[in-house]
Every structure is written in C-alpha cells, then in structure tokens.
Amino acid sequence: MVGHPRILELKTPAEVQEEFERIGVSQSGIRIMAPRARFLNVKVEGVKTPAALILKQEMLSGGGECAVHEGVITHQVGQSDLVLMGRRDHFDELIQKISTQDFGLHEIGEGLKKLLSNVFDYQGFLIDCGGRILNLKGRTGVMGVLNVTPDSFSDGGSFLDPSAAIDRAIQMEDEGADIIDIGGESTRPGSKSVSIQEELNRILPVIEGLQGRLTIPISVDTCKAKVVPRALKAGAGMVNDISGLGFDKEMADTVAHHEVPLVIMHIKGIPKNMQENPTYNDVMGEIISYLDERTQQALKAGVSPHKVIVDPGIGFGKMVEDNFTILRRLGELKGLGFPILVGPSRKSFIGITLDLPVEERLEGTAASVAAAVLNGANLVRVHDVKEMVRVVRIADAIKYQS
C-alpha cells in the first residue's frame, strides 16, 4: 500500500544525503540531485516501479526532479520510496498529468493535492474550547503549564496547594497566556502513574476555583478517560493526552462525546521507560505516521477535525538530537492539516546541551520556542509565560508581518 505523501524539510546537505541514501539513490544520483532538494520536497513511500518511473519522467519533463531507488531504472526492485522535488507549480502540473493514470497514480495525485493544500492554503485555526475561543489565526498561541503535582520535573510541588495554583493561573493570564494546561500526574521520565481519584483530587479544586476568574480556556492534561468528564464539568474545555490515545482505549470516544478539542501527542514507550535509549530509523517519518494513525482514530470516534491538535512530543521518548531534528523540521507536520503544539520548555535536551539545571534553562527555552514558531508551531506550551509571550510576539512579527 502506497504511503501518504509527506513534506520533507531537508535543511542541511547531511539531511539530503541521509534521506537519499535511505531510499537507495546511487551516490552519483545524489551528487546530481542534491542541489535540487533546496526547493519543495515531498516523500512518497512504497510506490510500485512503473508508477515511480512515470513520476520521475513527468517531474523531469516539467522541470522538477524525482529521486528513486537506483534499482527502479533497471527494474531490479518492485517498488521504491521516492522524493519529489520542485516548485509548487511543478507539483500542480504533475497532479494534473497523473490524475487519470493507472498504477495508483491517481491516488498519489489526490494525496499530493491534499498535502499541498494543508501546507500552503490554510488560513490559521480558531478552536472552540467549551465556548471559549483559542485564536491561532495569524498568530501563535501560548499555553501556560500548571502542574499540581509533587514530582513534575520542573515545578513539582510548587503549586500542589490549590490556592497557589489558582493564583498562578490568574497570573499566567495576566502575563499573556492564551490557555492554561492543568495536570495532576507527572509525566517526567521515570515517573509512575497515579490513581484516577488522586489525579481528580489534585486538579478539581483548582479548575473549580478558577470558575469565573479566568477569561481564557483551561486544558486538562490527562491520559485517563474517566478524568475527562469531571474535569470538563468543573470548567475545563480541552483535553491534552500525552499518550496520543494510547494509554486508555476509551479516551477517543469520551472526548468525541463531550465535543471538546483534543491534543494528540507522540510518545515512544511510557513515562517510566521512555528515555531508556529510544531509537528511530526515521524520526520525522515515524512521528508523522504515528500522529496520522492516531488522528484518524480520533476522527473515526467522532472527534471533529476542527478540534484536533498534534504534538510531536519533545522529550517523550526522544534522544537529544531527535528533539533538535523535530524543531528544525517541524514544518513537515503541517501536511497532517492540524494545528501543531510544541512543548520544549525547560526540557532536558536544553539542559544537556548547555550543561544547566532546570532553573537555568530560560534562554534555551526561548531559543527553542522561537525556532518552533518560525518553523510552523501554532501553539507553544511553556512554564515561563511572561518571557515566552515576548519571544512569541517577536517570532510572530518575523513570521507573519510582511
């Protein structure tokens, strides 16, 4: 089965070399085609050889390029992953040419059309969070982190007292937060799960205490479906599931029933073991495939496509270099067609790179947030709201103002 086309943001010669080698391009072919990978790159997996040959011929005739396994030309392989390279008009011409052809080319054309529309034609997002609107239209939103736990990696214990947590939420809105994300269970590396009741005991007094005191939406950070109805009744308007629907089979149906937005995050493993040498053959490809599968699961359950947000899961089953790859190539997630949430705040990849403890990672967080915004994030999840709002506003001015 042919994979869905996806954007490749290859920003260094090494990334071009690695991707072309991954699909089996000859070294001479890499030398010839690598300079053309500076335009728009789209990867399609599992294309049968006759279709791959037609795609290469059509792209070349239109002024573009197509990298395929070296065995395609000699018919020594039955199928190949491939990378199409060109300008937007090259792709528009290709889609028109293959729209009526066989060998699965029509389906590839439809996939390309949807992908390019998601990447280039979107007008931003307005997300209804239980009657409060999260505005991600022509601007990047800021989600303030509020952990009411004793053991979160950064602020564990700081806001375990409900009155302190309520005061901090109000302060974050004053500092410019667009939404507050309240969590009652630590998901730091090595952490263990807590009971449903314990999680509710931590979050409900805070959410209830904010009734009538906030004008911005509240998100509940939970992986447990049974927590959701109680949190929403207390005043939350969004669900942030770091398991990407993977820890509780009832989550998708529960969110769909309550008609609220859902953040679907990529994670490899579980918090207890996720940092025990996680490995990837193709980190962006695997993240996108995972998020595509889980978003389709949510849609089939009845979650509105206008209420899905995706998160690549910075620090959740990722090595240091994986996190930098995600930030650099974040734009590849645009092809899924959903808003992108990124949470680099105070994470260990910053601490390891700068050799700094959690409390000294402000500047590293700022650089990561700026990179995320400029590379496609629609929403950033942060602890230091005042400072990161300022970073985001400048990054937005660079990104959106002509």
Residue, then its C-alpha position, 0 to 999 in steps of 0.5 A: m500500500v502506497g504511503h501518504p505523501r509527506i513534506l520533507e524539510l531537508k535543511t542541511p546537505a547531511e539531511v539530503q544525503e541521509e534521506f537519499e541514501r535511505i531510499g537507495v539513490s546511487q551516490s552519483g544520483i545524489r551528487i546530481m540531485a542534491p542541489r535540487a532538494r533546496f526547493l519543495n520536497v515531498k516523500v512518497e513511500g512504497v510506490k510500485t516501479p512503473a508508477a515511480l518511473i512515470l513520476k520521475q519522467e513527468m517531474l523531469s519533463g516539467g522541470g522538477e526532479c524525482a529521486v528513486h531507488e537506483g534499482v527502479i531504472t533497471h527494474q531490479v526492485g518492485q517498488s521504491d520510496l521516492v522524493l519529489m522535488g520542485r516548485r509548487d507549480h511543478f507539483d500542480e502540473l504533475i497532479q494534473k498529468i497523473s490524475t487519470q493514470d493507472f498504477g495508483l497514480h491517481e491516488i498519489g495525485e489526490g494525496l499530493k493535492k491534499l498535502l499541498s493544500n494543508v501546507f500552503d492554503y490554510q488560513g490559521f485555526l480558531i478552536d472552540c474550547g467549551g465556548r471559549i475561543l483559542n485564536l491561532k489565526g495569524r498568530t501563535g498561541v501560548m499555553g501556560v503549564l500548571n502542574v499540581t503535582p509533587d514530582s513534575f520535573s520542573d515545578g513539582g510541588s510548587f503549586l500542589d496547594p490549590s490556592a497557589a495554583i489558582d493564583r498562578a493561573i490568574q497570573m499566567e493570564d495576566e502575563g499573556a497566556d492564551i490557555i492554561d494546561i492543568g495536570g495532576e500526574s507527572t509525566r517526567p521520565g521515570s515517573k509512575s502513574v497515579s490513581i484516577q481519584e488522586e489525579l481528580n483530587r489534585i486538579l478539581p479544586v483548582i479548575e473549580g476555583l478558577q470558575g469565573r476568574l479566568t477569561i481564557p480556556i483551561s486544558v486538562d492534561t490527562c491520559k485517563a478517560k474517566v478524568v475527562p468528564r469531571a474535569l470538563k464539568a468543573g470548567a475545563g474545555m480541552v483535553n491534552d493526552i500525552s499518550g496520543l490515545g494510547f494509554d486508555k482505549e476509551m479516551a477517543d470516544t469520551v472526548a468525541h462525546h463531550e465535543v471538546p478539542l483534543v491534543i494528540m501527542h507522540i510518545k515512544g514507550i511510557p513515562k517510566n521507560m521512555q528515555e531508556n535509549p529510544t531509537y528511530n530509523d526515521v524520526m520525522g517519518e515515524i512521528i508523522s505516521y504515528l500522529d496520522e494513525r492516531t488522528q484518524q482514530a480520533l476522527k473515526a470516534g467522532v472527534s471533529p477535525h476542527k478540534v484536533i491538535v498534534d504534538p510531536g512530543i519533545g522529550f517523550g521518548k526522544m534522544v537529544e538530537d531527535n528533539f533538535t531534528i523535530l524543531r528544525r523540521l517541524g514544518e513537515l507536520k503541517g501536511l497532517g492539516f492540524p494545528i501543531l503544539v510544541g512543548p520544549s520548555r525547560k526540557s532536558f535536551i536544553g539542559i544537556t546541551l548547555d550543561l544547566p539545571v532546570e532553573e537555568r534553562l530560560e534562554g534555551t527555552a526561548a531559543s527553542v520556542a522561537a525556532a518552533v514558531l518560525n518553523g510552523a508551531n501554532l501553539v507553544r506550551v511553556h512554564d515561563v509565560k511572561e518571557m515566552v509571550r515576548v519571544v512569541r510576539i517577536a517570532d510572530a512579527i518575523k513570521y507573519q508581518s510582511 
